[in-house]
Amino acid sequence: MVIGLAPHLTFAQPVTFRDAVRNTTSIATESLIPLLFAAALAYFIWGIANFIRSADNPDDRERGKQQIFWGIIALTVMVGYFALTSVFTNSLFNSNAALPQLFDNQ
């Protein structure tokens, strides 16, 4: 985690609080959150597959239910992060939140 922050700390020293918040949220929003979102989605889908595959074994079905439950919890936390980031940036900085984009149209 510290190595990932090194370029931001050495080359782009934040001058204002706004710059520091933008740098921190850009690290999380552009790299960490999409990776965690993909992992949570994969875990959720794997839980569905285990639930369906083990229709005759109640212990494995329970394990699949637990994977589905925790996958939904993780996905809800990720969506909640995007919502809180959006509210925070819109209310304090009057700008749009940085959501992951497939293509950069700049």
DRENTORFI-974188 format. One record per residue (C-alpha): residue number from 0; residue in three letters; z, y, x. Coordinates in Angstrom, 3 decimals, padded with zeros to 6 digits. Example, Ala and Ser with C-alpha at 12.3 -4.5 7.8 and 13.67 -1.06 7.14 Angstrom:
// DRENTORFI-974188
rec k: 0; r: ALA; up: 007.800; north: -004.500; east: 012.300
rec k: 1; r: SER; up: 007.140; north: -001.060; east: 013.670
//
This chain:
// DRENTORFI-974188
rec k: 0; r: MET; up: 000.000; north: 000.000; east: 000.000
rec k: 1; r: VAL; up: 000.858; north: 002.410; east: 002.798
rec k: 2; r: ILE; up: -002.386; north: 001.646; east: 004.625
rec k: 3; r: GLY; up: -004.305; north: 002.458; east: 001.450
rec k: 4; r: LEU; up: -002.651; north: 005.878; east: 001.320
rec k: 5; r: ALA; up: -003.335; north: 006.712; east: 004.976
rec k: 6; r: PRO; up: -006.686; north: 008.515; east: 004.452
rec k: 7; r: HIS; up: -005.201; north: 010.675; east: 001.727
rec k: 8; r: LEU; up: -002.173; north: 011.535; east: 003.803
rec k: 9; r: THR; up: -003.997; north: 012.319; east: 007.048
rec k: 10; r: PHE; up: -007.315; north: 013.886; east: 006.042
rec k: 11; r: ALA; up: -006.657; north: 015.400; east: 002.643
rec k: 12; r: GLN; up: -003.297; north: 017.082; east: 002.799
rec k: 13; r: PRO; up: -002.502; north: 018.327; east: -000.699
rec k: 14; r: VAL; up: -002.071; north: 022.068; east: -000.842
rec k: 15; r: THR; up: -000.707; north: 022.258; east: -004.364
rec k: 16; r: PHE; up: 001.184; north: 019.997; east: -006.718
rec k: 17; r: ARG; up: -002.014; north: 019.573; east: -008.731
rec k: 18; r: ASP; up: -003.856; north: 018.208; east: -005.677
rec k: 19; r: ALA; up: -001.038; north: 015.796; east: -004.916
rec k: 20; r: VAL; up: -001.049; north: 014.468; east: -008.485
rec k: 21; r: ARG; up: -004.848; north: 014.152; east: -008.487
rec k: 22; r: ASN; up: -004.829; north: 012.235; east: -005.199
rec k: 23; r: THR; up: -002.122; north: 009.868; east: -006.392
rec k: 24; r: THR; up: -003.697; north: 009.198; east: -009.777
rec k: 25; r: SER; up: -007.144; north: 008.772; east: -008.254
rec k: 26; r: ILE; up: -005.862; north: 006.017; east: -005.965
rec k: 27; r: ALA; up: -004.289; north: 004.168; east: -008.874
rec k: 28; r: THR; up: -007.058; north: 004.830; east: -011.370
rec k: 29; r: GLU; up: -010.053; north: 004.106; east: -009.171
rec k: 30; r: SER; up: -008.877; north: 001.007; east: -007.343
rec k: 31; r: LEU; up: -005.568; north: -000.501; east: -008.389
rec k: 32; r: ILE; up: -005.667; north: -000.330; east: -012.190
rec k: 33; r: PRO; up: -009.177; north: -001.832; east: -012.643
rec k: 34; r: LEU; up: -008.209; north: -004.709; east: -010.354
rec k: 35; r: LEU; up: -004.995; north: -005.353; east: -012.285
rec k: 36; r: PHE; up: -006.840; north: -005.002; east: -015.601
rec k: 37; r: ALA; up: -009.373; north: -007.652; east: -014.528
rec k: 38; r: ALA; up: -006.580; north: -009.968; east: -013.386
rec k: 39; r: ALA; up: -004.707; north: -009.554; east: -016.691
rec k: 40; r: LEU; up: -007.873; north: -010.222; east: -018.671
rec k: 41; r: ALA; up: -008.629; north: -013.330; east: -016.597
rec k: 42; r: TYR; up: -005.051; north: -014.570; east: -017.114
rec k: 43; r: PHE; up: -005.346; north: -013.991; east: -020.869
rec k: 44; r: ILE; up: -008.659; north: -015.864; east: -021.081
rec k: 45; r: TRP; up: -007.266; north: -018.682; east: -018.942
rec k: 46; r: GLY; up: -004.336; north: -018.963; east: -021.379
rec k: 47; r: ILE; up: -006.748; north: -019.246; east: -024.310
rec k: 48; r: ALA; up: -008.680; north: -021.961; east: -022.471
rec k: 49; r: ASN; up: -005.472; north: -023.882; east: -021.717
rec k: 50; r: PHE; up: -004.335; north: -023.544; east: -025.317
rec k: 51; r: ILE; up: -007.606; north: -024.929; east: -026.675
rec k: 52; r: ARG; up: -007.971; north: -027.618; east: -023.998
rec k: 53; r: SER; up: -004.493; north: -029.051; east: -024.577
rec k: 54; r: ALA; up: -004.614; north: -029.417; east: -028.341
rec k: 55; r: ASP; up: -002.858; north: -032.800; east: -028.251
rec k: 56; r: ASN; up: -000.043; north: -031.950; east: -025.802
rec k: 57; r: PRO; up: 002.652; north: -029.641; east: -027.259
rec k: 58; r: ASP; up: 004.120; north: -028.721; east: -023.843
rec k: 59; r: ASP; up: 000.769; north: -027.560; east: -022.481
rec k: 60; r: ARG; up: 000.053; north: -025.701; east: -025.724
rec k: 61; r: GLU; up: 003.346; north: -023.855; east: -025.308
rec k: 62; r: ARG; up: 002.384; north: -022.949; east: -021.738
rec k: 63; r: GLY; up: -000.960; north: -021.651; east: -023.042
rec k: 64; r: LYS; up: 000.849; north: -019.579; east: -025.673
rec k: 65; r: GLN; up: 003.032; north: -018.057; east: -022.965
rec k: 66; r: GLN; up: -000.027; north: -017.182; east: -020.866
rec k: 67; r: ILE; up: -001.689; north: -015.559; east: -023.883
rec k: 68; r: PHE; up: 001.490; north: -013.604; east: -024.654
rec k: 69; r: TRP; up: 001.958; north: -012.273; east: -021.109
rec k: 70; r: GLY; up: -001.761; north: -011.518; east: -020.839
rec k: 71; r: ILE; up: -001.546; north: -009.362; east: -023.963
rec k: 72; r: ILE; up: 001.562; north: -007.633; east: -022.596
rec k: 73; r: ALA; up: -000.205; north: -006.877; east: -019.299
rec k: 74; r: LEU; up: -003.313; north: -005.550; east: -021.075
rec k: 75; r: THR; up: -001.120; north: -003.361; east: -023.287
rec k: 76; r: VAL; up: 000.617; north: -001.922; east: -020.224
rec k: 77; r: MET; up: -002.763; north: -001.095; east: -018.634
rec k: 78; r: VAL; up: -004.041; north: 000.643; east: -021.760
rec k: 79; r: GLY; up: -000.719; north: 002.479; east: -022.025
rec k: 80; r: TYR; up: -001.135; north: 003.711; east: -018.452
rec k: 81; r: PHE; up: -004.557; north: 005.140; east: -019.313
rec k: 82; r: ALA; up: -003.109; north: 006.805; east: -022.424
rec k: 83; r: LEU; up: -000.175; north: 008.350; east: -020.543
rec k: 84; r: THR; up: -002.437; north: 009.524; east: -017.726
rec k: 85; r: SER; up: -004.771; north: 011.122; east: -020.245
rec k: 86; r: VAL; up: -001.947; north: 012.902; east: -022.072
rec k: 87; r: PHE; up: -000.401; north: 014.036; east: -018.778
rec k: 88; r: THR; up: -003.607; north: 015.461; east: -017.325
rec k: 89; r: ASN; up: -004.747; north: 017.041; east: -020.591
rec k: 90; r: SER; up: -001.444; north: 018.733; east: -021.333
rec k: 91; r: LEU; up: -000.449; north: 019.907; east: -017.852
rec k: 92; r: PHE; up: -003.746; north: 020.441; east: -016.066
rec k: 93; r: ASN; up: -006.190; north: 020.955; east: -018.959
rec k: 94; r: SER; up: -008.676; north: 018.439; east: -017.567
rec k: 95; r: ASN; up: -009.914; north: 014.995; east: -018.485
rec k: 96; r: ALA; up: -008.250; north: 011.901; east: -017.115
rec k: 97; r: ALA; up: -010.163; north: 009.960; east: -014.503
rec k: 98; r: LEU; up: -011.241; north: 006.751; east: -016.177
rec k: 99; r: PRO; up: -013.153; north: 004.102; east: -014.242
rec k: 100; r: GLN; up: -016.903; north: 004.518; east: -014.560
rec k: 101; r: LEU; up: -019.679; north: 002.031; east: -013.916
rec k: 102; r: PHE; up: -022.123; north: 004.688; east: -012.745
rec k: 103; r: ASP; up: -021.431; north: 008.045; east: -011.155
rec k: 104; r: ASN; up: -023.723; north: 010.598; east: -012.822
rec k: 105; r: GLN; up: -023.022; north: 013.511; east: -010.519
//
